[in-house]
Amino acid sequence: MSTTWLSVPSGTRRRRNAISTFMLALTVLATLIAVTPLLFILGWLLIQGVRYLNLDFFLNDPAPIGEAGGGVRNGIIGTLIMSGIALLIAVPVGVLTGIFLAEYRGNPLATVVRFATDVLAGIPSIVVGIFVYTIIVLPRWFQGAAFSGFAGGVALAVIIIPILVRTTEEILRLVPGSIREAAAALGVPKWDYTLTVVVPSAFSGIATGIMLGLARAAGETAPLLLTALGNNFYNTKLDQPMAALSLQIFTYAIAPFEEGRRLAFAAAFVLIMLVLLVNIVTRYVFRVRSINL
Amino acid sequence: MELELTYDRVQESTQAAVGDRTARCNGHIHVRDMHFYYGAFQALRGITLDFAPGAITAIIGPSGCGKSTLLRTLNRMTDMQPNTRVEGMITLDGSDLYARSVDVVDVRRRIGMVFQRPNPFPKSIYENIAYGLRRKGVARRDLDGHVEQALRKAGLWNEVSNRLQTSGLALSGGQQQRLCIARALAMNPAVLLMDEPCSALDPIATLKIEELMRELRREITIITVTHSMQQAGRVSDTTVFMLMDVNGRAGMVVETGPTNDLFTAPRDQRTEDYISGRFG
């Protein structure tokens, strides 16, 4: 029996299979390397952080330096307030810009804005902190205050605006053009169907983008150093320096006290859980409710 | 001075017929020596056609001959693409659709459109119909009646009346297309453009749409583009045969006439070649 077109010399076949197996192994290895830091961080924080967690940790403000006990109540509140301010500013700006980029793609201004957004996304967050320090903190622009929770919120807003712009634009691009045509053919003006058909079709995706932005804002440290400054006391006034979980982790982690390091671990654990929770809840809620386009 | 005055008068009459939202149209479309360009590329050349009310006109021809483009110039969907230009004249009941004083919104409310692939909004069945009605300013208390009427006209009411709040996307392909027809009919247009409305549907769904077209013919001018000569033969009263210009690749009308005549005794050799399957 001579070879048919189906049969391949066994050496060739063996080599092909070997290369296939090798490549598969490479990709699995790469994946493992990629998730190792995540698993390591989560695991280590769980081990180190949970030990110091108790109700007092959530209900108390930091104790004076060197003393035992104390909590991060003011940091949790500060993070929530400043992330909230960031969303209030960034959601309208970011989502509307995203709509502009997606729906007016051919506009020359859109190209410029898209490029600018990419550049903004690439700017180191400490530089954003310096920027806000220069325009708000130094001139005491906000109600005569220097370092303030408001300035912190503005800095976080600048950080997450490009995220919201890009996610909104990308989600809106997934809305099929046939739906825009259908609405236009009914005699509905573009601005109208954009707001009443296109954006609602992509609502779950936009909401997911907003939540991812929130998670990002909650975790940022550098932009807050020069704007919110941090605060050892409980404060909800926007014109006063404000504490944040991320700042507390930074302060405690470099403090030369055993107690500080414990607090840092616990605070990091709380922060990560907060971010993880927001991520998981959003993905779950909006996955279920999203309409298949 | 006199010229300006005449121009104003033309504008006024245009406004009276097209701009006035309450005016009733007959649905008579005239196309006069119309040329259409995508940038520098000429896609349609010297189109002159009449689309009569109360009849179904089928536009047939090989792929790329400009059938869909012609259809889309009739309700100015071509406005949505950049760098397009229409020369010549297209009128609805005597009013120029491309006159400066005419709002494209009013054109599209008079001349509805159904597309090749069913494209319901990702909303409920009810909301698919009610959406356009609300934009048009129909009062909330009248919505239910209008929605039911439109669904009945499209022959969909009996199939969906008990699940109006479910998503339009949950329907079968044929039902989705009839939902799209109902959505267009709800706006009470004088003309309905259909761009290969059955090309994505199975034979039974196609049959239903064709029946529906014949029922609607009495009250609305229907212009349909179709790839299928059988379909043109089955549903249309008048057929327009289009071809691409051999040199310029611009679409042009070869022959138009009553469907029976065109299929049994074409006057142009090229029409005969096409319908007898010798090319295209």
Chai-1 contact restraints between the chains, C-beta under 6 A:
chainA,res_idxA,chainB,res_idxB,connection_type,confidence,min_distance_angstrom,max_distance_angstrom,comment,restraint_id
A,G106,B,P82,contact,1.0,0.0,6.0,A-B,restraint_1
A,S178,B,N119,contact,1.0,0.0,6.0,A-B,restraint_2
A,I179,B,N119,contact,1.0,0.0,6.0,A-B,restraint_3
A,A182,B,N119,contact,1.0,0.0,6.0,A-B,restraint_4
A,A185,B,R108,contact,1.0,0.0,6.0,A-B,restraint_5
A,A185,B,M113,contact,1.0,0.0,6.0,A-B,restraint_6
A,L186,B,G132,contact,1.0,0.0,6.0,A-B,restraint_7
A,L186,B,M187,contact,1.0,0.0,6.0,A-B,restraint_8
A,G187,B,V105,contact,1.0,0.0,6.0,A-B,restraint_9
A,G187,B,R108,contact,1.0,0.0,6.0,A-B,restraint_10
A,G187,B,R109,contact,1.0,0.0,6.0,A-B,restraint_11
A,V188,B,R135,contact,1.0,0.0,6.0,A-B,restraint_12
A,P189,B,V105,contact,1.0,0.0,6.0,A-B,restraint_13
A,V197,B,F121,contact,1.0,0.0,6.0,A-B,restraint_14
A,S201,B,P122,contact,1.0,0.0,6.0,A-B,restraint_15
A,I291,B,P122,contact,1.0,0.0,6.0,A-B,restraint_16
